[in-house]
């Protein structure tokens, strides 16, 4: 099961235990309650109590969140922890509450995104040219792939597998746990460890649901979200390590391109986008 899902079940368990069974959390997986964009809108409206939403989807609603989607701006796990558990994470949490009224319980991890395709191995930037790659509906991601010579195709994740199977698109990019958990190896045999974008996921709670709790209960929810978040991060990193071996077993060929070449190739792109979000880049 994907780390975020494991984290949510852990959260539900902790909350129930610490609230002496007064608060029960029901977890729905795999888009049972709609798309991630629906979660944003519905937690805002109060028709959904909680939702976890990828930073890239959330940036359609909170524009300067796009800053953390700039490729290679996050350099590794330690850097990610400093960013999202520190000043930048607090800034975003406050901004989301101010703009949308939605409470941010914590920021969890999806991991570093890697590229898969069904055409050929990717060892250098040159190999990306012309590949039709499914992306999220996210401008930074799309512009990045365009700048690398690829043909980005925004579509919802529910449609991506069939599109790859039918060869309407050549590939996609996601963290290893997502690639493994969604059987991408059946339709894409090439995996390149590009680690181009670090993805976080925001744990949102509707204002109505939050305000319906006592102060003690709010404290329990916050603490449990943080604790489950630590658990989720550890799980994500453990799964990412194991996923490579498992994906190879499933017939994927793994290449490790020289990341510096990718960093250099996207330097101009980073500079231009960085200017738009200068205060966050500085932070």
N, C-alpha and C positions, 0 to 999 in steps of 0.2 A: 504494500500500500504506500502511496506517496507520502513523504514526510509531513506535509501540511495536514493531511488527513489524520495521520498518527498523532500529530500535535493537538488537533482539535478533540480527538477522543480522550487524550490525556487531560486536556483542559476541562472537559465535561466531567471527568472522573474527580478531578481536584475540587471543582466548584461544588459538586454534589456532596462530597465528603466534608468540606469546610463550612458549608452552609447548613450542615446537619440535614441534608435532603430537602431543604426549603427551595433551593433553586435547581431546576433540572434543565440540562442543555440537550437539545436534539440536534444531531449532526446529519446533514444531508450532503452526500458526495456526488461527484460526476455531473454537475450541472442540473441536478434534479429540480433546483429552484430557479433555473434560468441561467443566463450568461453572467459573467463578472460585471458587465455594465449594468445589468438588471439589479445586481446586489447593491451597487452604489446608489442607484435611484430609489430602490425599495427600502434601504436603511435610512435614506433621507426622508422618505415619505412615512416611515414607521410601519410599513406593511411587512417588513422583515426585521427581526430583532438584531441579527448579527450577520456579517459576511466577511470573508477574506478576499481581498482584491489585490491583484498584482499591480505594482507601481506603474507599469506601462499602461494599464487600462485606466487607472486612477488619474493619470496625467491628462486625460481628455477633460477631466473635471477640475483639476488643480494644475494649471499649466506649468508652473515652475518645478513640478515633480519630474518633468522631462530631463532636468539636469543630470539626474542619477542614471538616466538611460544613455548618456553619452558614452560611446564605446571606450573601454580601457580607462575610464576615469576612476573606477574602483580597481585597485591593484591586487587585491588578495583578500582572503577571509579576515585577517586581522584588521586590515584597513576598513573593510565592510562593517565590522563590529564597532570600530571607533566612530564611523559615520552614523550608523543607524541607531546605536545605543547612546550616542552622545548628542552634541549640540544640534547637528543637522536633523537627527530623528525628532528631537523635541520641537524644533522649528516647524517641521512638516506636520507633526501631530497637532500643534496649536493652529496652524494655518487651515488644516482640514476642518477642525472644529469651528473656527471663525467663519470660513466660507460656506460650509455645508451644514453646520450644526451637529454633525456626526461625531461621536466620541471615538478616538483611536485608543484601543486597549493595549496594543503592542505592535511592533514591526517584526515579522518573521522572515524566514529565508527560503528562497526558491533555488538559489545557487547561480553558478556561472553558466552562461548559455554557450552551447556548442553547435556546430553546423553538421547536418547530415544531408546526403543526396543519393540519387540512384544512378547518376551519370558516370562519375569518375572520382578518383581520390583527390583530395585537396591538400596539396603540400605547400602551395604559395598563393599569393594574392591573385596571380594570373589565372589560377584554376577556378576562380569564382566567376569569372566573366561569363555572362550569358545564362547562368543558372537561374531558373525560376524558383524563388524561395518563398514559402509561406511565412508571413510575418503577422504579428498582432496589428491591430488597427492603431498604429503608433508612428507618428511622423518621424521621430528621431531614428527609429529602427529602419524605416523605409528609406529615408534619405541616406543613411549609412550604407545600406546594401547597394543602393543606386551608385553611390560614390565609389564603391568597390567594383562596379561593372556588372552587378547581378540585376535580376529583374524581380523586385519584391512584389509579392501578391498578398495583400491583406485579406485574411479570412478568419472566421471563428474556428477555434480548435476542433469543434465537433465535426467540421467539414474537411479538415486537413487530411485525415487518414485516407478517405475515399479518393480525394484529389491526387494523393501520391500514388495510390494503388492504380488509378486510371491514367497515371502519367500526365495529368493536367498541370501538375507542378513537379519540379525535380526534387525538392527537399524542404526542410524546415530547420528552425534553430530553437533549442530548448536546453535546459539543464539535463544532466544525465539521468536523474531519477525520473524525470518526465518522459524522456526518450524510452527508458526501460519500461516504465509503468504503462505506457500506451502502445506497446508493441511496434514501435517505429522500425525495428530491425526487420520486420516482415516486408516492408515496402521500400526501405532505404538501406543499402549495404555499406555505404561509405560514411564514416564518422570522422570529422576533423576536430581536434581539441583546440578550438579557436579562443575559447573563454573570453569572448568579446564584450559581453555585458553581464554585470551582476544584477540578478533580479531579487528584489525583496517583495514581501506581500504584507499589505496593511490589514490589520484585524479591526474591523469597524463595528460599532454598535449604535443603533438608532437612539436618538435623543429621548424618545418616549420610553423605550425599554430601560435606558440608563436612569432616567428620572423616576421611574417606578420603583427603583431599589432604595433601600435605606442606605445611609452613609457607610455602615459596616459592610453591607452587601456589596456596595460599589468597590470598597477596599478589597474584598475577597475576589471579586471579578478581575480587578486590575492585577493583583498579586498572582492569581492563578494563570492569567494570560502571560505574564512575564515568565513564570516558572515553566509553563508549557512551551513557551517560546525557546527557552534554553534547551529544553528536551528536543524540540523540533529541529533546532539548528544542529545539535549533535547527531541526530538521526539523519539529517540531510547530508552531512559531511561523510558519515559512515556509509550511507547508501551510494554516494557519488564514488567513493573508493571501490566499493564492491561492483558497482554497475559496469565499469569498464570490462572487467573479466567476464561478467555475465553476458554483456553485449557481444563480446568476441565469440563466446560460446554459441550465441545465436547467429553467428555468421557475419557479423559486422567487421569490416576492415578499418582499423583505427590508424589515423595519421596524426602526427604531432608537428604541425607547421611551425616555422620559426615565428614566434609571436611578435618579436620585435619588428619584423617586416610589416605585419598587420598594424602595429602601433604607429610605425612611421607612415604607412600609407594613409592612415586616417588622421594624421596630425592636423592637417589643414581643416578637416571637417570638425575636429574637436575644438580648434581655435575659434571657428566661426560660431558654433553652437555655444561654446563657453562664454562668448561675449554677451549672448542673450541672457544668460543666467549667471552673470559674473559674481553676484553676492554669494550664491550657493557654491560656485566653484571655489571661491576664496575660503568659504567656511570649511 
